[in-house]
Amino acid sequence: MKPISGSYSSEVEDAWIHNIDRKQLLLAIDRLSGADKHLVYLRYANDMSFKEIAALLGVSEQTAQKRGYRILEKLRGLYEKGFDENVQYV
């Protein structure tokens, strides 16, 4: 995973990602919109920088970064809320 310009927020992001329950994270990711899942995939599975993501999506690097942080905050909220495995979320 690439840090985002070595900033404090990047360190917090890395620490949070590495100290989570993967099953619960996957359930949270599943609740994201298709576009949000795509950005998460590009950033974390493909290890792309926000500059690379911005070029691919045709947006500014700042827009890609803001969107990435908003998605991460959304994931945190979904993750911390938790899920019941027996309930189908729509």
Residue pairs with C-beta under 8 A, 6 or more apart in sequence:
1 14
1 17
1 44
1 47
2 47
2 48
2 49
3 10
3 11
3 14
4 10
4 13
4 50
4 65
9 69
13 72
16 72
16 76
17 44
20 79
24 79
24 82
24 83
25 75
25 79
27 78
27 83
27 85
27 89
28 75
28 78
28 79
28 83
29 37
29 40
29 75
30 89
31 78
31 89
32 40
32 71
32 74
32 75
32 78
36 71
36 74
39 53
39 57
39 64
39 67
39 68
39 71
40 71
40 75
42 48
42 52
42 53
42 56
43 50
43 53
43 68
48 56
50 61
50 64
50 65
50 68
51 61
51 64
53 64
53 68
54 60
54 61
54 63
54 64
57 64
59 67
83 89
